[in-house]
Amino acid sequence: MEQPIYTTRAHVFQIDPTTKKNWVPASKQAVTVSYFYDSTRNSYRIISVDGSKVIINSTITPNMTFTKTSQKFGQWADSRANTVFGLGFSSEQQLAKFSEKFQEVKEAAKLARDKSQDKVDTLSNHSEQESGHETQSSPQASSINGTDDEKISHVSPEAAVLQTENDRLKSAVEESNTNAKKWETELQTLRENNARLVDALQESSANVESWKKQLSACKDESDTLREKITKLEAQCNEADQEKQKNSQLSVRVQELEAELQEKEQELENLRTQAEIIPQLMAECESITAKLQTAEMKNKELEGRVEGLQLDIEDSQQKQGNMKGELKKFMDMLDGKIDELHEFRQGLSKLGVDN
C-alpha cells in the first residue's frame, strides 16, 4: 500500500521531446508534488496530479540524480518515462528540502535493491550447490544400487524428498536465470536511455548556460529600465509638484480675483457715497447750526436747573425747619392729649365718688 511521506508545491515542467532543449510547462500553476512509498514492492515514486491528469509518475532508482540548475529550479531524468522533469519552487528552502528528500529516497531505493540482489545471489548459489551435490552423488548411487531401473525401484523416502527439493531448486534457478536475462535486457535499455538522458542533460546544461547569459542580459536590461523608471518617477514627481504649485497658484488667483471684485464693489460704493457727500455736508452744516442752538438752549436750561436746584435746596431747608416745628407741635399735642386723658380719668373718678 502506497503512502505519502513528503508533500510540497511547485510548477512542473517536462523537456520538449522533439528538441530536447526547451522546457514545456506541464501545469498552469503550482501543483502538489509528493513522495510515495509502496511497502509491498518496497519502492518509491514521485507523483503529481493536476486536476484529473497525472503529470508526474516517476519511480525513483539509485541511478537517478536530482540537479539544482538555479536557486529555485531543479530537475531529474527518468529513463523509464524517457523524459526529464523540472520543478520550479517559490523559495530556495523548498528546493533544498525537496533535494534532501530525493537523496534520502534514492539511498533507500539503493538499499532495497541491494537487499533484493543479495537474496537472488543467495538463492542462485544454493541452487548451484544442490545441483553439484546431485551430480556428484549420482554415480555413487548407481554403482551401489546397480542399474537405473534398480535404483528407481529401490528409492528411499529421503531420496524422494531430496529429488523433489532438487527439482524445485532447478526450477528456481531456471526462473532466476530467466529473470537475470530480463534484468540484463532492462539494464541495457536503461543504459541506452541513460545515455540519451545524459545527452539531453548535457544539452539542457548548455541551454542553462545560454539561459544564464540571457538572464544576465535581461538583468542588465532590467537594471537599465529600472534606472529609466526611477528617472521617469523623479520627472513625474517634479511634474506633480509643478501641478500642485499650479493648482495652488490657480486657487490664489481665484482668491485675488474675488478680492478684486470685492474692492471694485467697495470702490463703487465709495463713488456712490462720494456723490452723496455734498448733501451730507449741507446736512452736517444744518445739524451743526442746530447743535449750536441746542447747546445755547442747553446752557440756558443749565442756568435754570441751577436756579431750580437753589430753590429746591431752599425749599428743602424750609421743609426741614417745618418738620422740626411740626415735630415740636406734635410733641406738645401728645402732652396735651395725655393731660386730657388724665383729666378724663379724674372726672370719671369724681363721678364714681359722687
Order of alpha helices (4+ residues) and beta strands (2+ residues): beta-beta-beta-beta-beta-beta-beta-beta-alpha-alpha-alpha
